[in-house]
Each structure stands twice: as structure tokens, then as C-alpha cells.
Amino acid sequence: MKKVLVILLMGLLLGVISCKEGDGRKAVLQAVTGSVNEVLVITPKVRWNGPIGDSIRAYFGQPQMGLPQGEPVFDLISLPISNFDKTVKAHRNVLIVSLKSSIDSASITYSDSPWARSQKVFRIVAPTEEAFYKIFDANKEKIMRVFLAAERDRLIDIYKSSPNTKVFNTFRDEYRLLLYCPGGYNINKDTADFVWASYETRVDSRGFIFFEEPYESASQLDYQVILDEVSEKLKEFIPGPLDSTWMALDLVTPMSAANYQFAGKHYALLIKGLWQVENDYMGGPFVLNVVLDQKNNRILYMMGYVYAPDGKKRNLLRQVESIVYSMNIDLPEEKE
């Protein structure tokens, strides 16, 4: 019995040491390089310029849904393995593709932070082009999710390192949740459980809108009920530039909606689409996160939006989306 106990304790100790070593290794790694929302594909030039490259570009370079003008989900660059040296090895998102006729079957491996902090690397090795297409098609959605989540988490980490104090304190003290956003955001409105904050420049505007309501029945989480509720709040609280104008959802252009578990445990609905100003010509993309906070018996609505009439919007939308995702509702109980 004592021998078994010693073995178990040694195993636990080794596990703790290995975890600490892993954390320490990441701490000393350099920061990722490359442009935001960019994927580096490592493969021979002849393959990048052929059908394999076409299939990768078609998927990762597909138009981002929810934008009024076409922009790719990711920007793509490619290098042969001979140029994959220390000057580019720390790239944020890497996909390595190799064909080796000497192997029997295709394989895919994933590495987290092999050469830089928060780096994501996938490697696909296949004996033939046909084998590559099969394994790529089976895993491309997962690869996309990992790359997108990594870009979002990198932004959230930046926001958490130096949060907007006014916004952070407002949500912590008034709404019992933590929210992280960068400096430059000003709270335009904070009344009746409704907050509107924005960051304004000469060429664009980005912002987020928050409100909450008591949770009374599951019907409140119906897709159409949510759209009606948000539309009502926008009309009431977000005026347009002229009389008889207000912010509204574009209910004509198709939206995307997906159920998921916020923070891994809260029922949530994520909706992406376009907004517009009623009786005017302003508009742009939005992302709406609706989360059921059962512990506090409430539904939380957090909507990020972008207005950039003459510029690209993808990166700006992902910035506000990261603010929306940064919300932390699992606060510890207050001691009496």
C-alpha cells in the first residue's frame, strides 16, 4: 500500500513539475510575428501555385460572412520549407503541407506554441494529392476554428494587460461582470441597464452595446424574439445623425446564428449580420452575443459594431468581437 502511495505521489509531483516547465517554456518564448489575421502556408512553390494551393486559398481565403464588402477570412502567404527559418518561424498561424510518397497514409498534427507564445501550427503529411484533399477537407473547419480563436484570444490578452479603467469599473460595479476593452473607448450612455460605448476616429467608428433583462422563460432565447428585443433597444437608445433616424438591425440581409457554450458552460447564441441607420444611409457589420446567466437569473446582450464607410472592416470587427468575448460573468461570491 505504501509503495502504491509513493508511486502515486511521484506521478503527481512529476505532473506538477512538467506543467510548470511547460508554462516556463512558453514564458521565455518570443512573441508571435506576422500580420493579424494572416496564415503562413509552408509548402513548395509548385504546390502552392497548383491545385493544393487552390484548395487552401478557396477555404481560408473565402469571403468573411457578415461584411458589406468582400474581405477574406484570412490573408494568406506562402513559403517553401527551405525559407522557413528563424526569421519567420515565429509566425502566428502556420500550416505546413508535405507530400511524401514513402508513407502509407496521411496524417495531421497540431502544435501549440512550438516557436512563439500563442502560436498555432498544423502539419499535414500525405502520400498523394488525393490523400491530402481527403484529410484537409475532414479537418479544415477545426483548423479554421483554432486560428480564429487564437486571433481573438491574442487581442483579449492585450486588452486584459491594460484595460480601459472606466469601462472595467462600470461593468464590475454596476453589472456584476468583468469586461476588457482597450483605451480610447468612451461611455456614451449608461442608463436603465443599458450601456453604449464607442471609439471614434476621423475615418471610422467602432463600439459595443450592452443590456440585460431578467430571465423568465426559454422563449426569450428564441432567435426572432432576440432580434425584436435588440431592435427595440437600438431604437430607444441609439439615435442617428438626424431627426427621425436611429440605429437598427438590417433584417433583409441574411444573418448567421449559432448556439454555443460561452466560457464552456453558459448557453449562448452568437449572431452576425449588418446594421443600418433607419431613414439614412449609414451601416456596417455587427456581432451579437446573447448569454444566459442562470446563476444570476438574467440574459446578457453584448453587441459589437463597426462603421467604416471607406475602409476595410474585417480587422475592426474582430477587435470589437474580442471585447464581446472578453466578458467574464463567473465572479466569486461577495463575502458579507
Order of alpha helices (4+ residues) and beta strands (2+ residues): alpha-beta-alpha-alpha-beta-beta-beta-beta-alpha-alpha-beta-beta-beta-alpha-beta-beta-beta-beta-beta-alpha
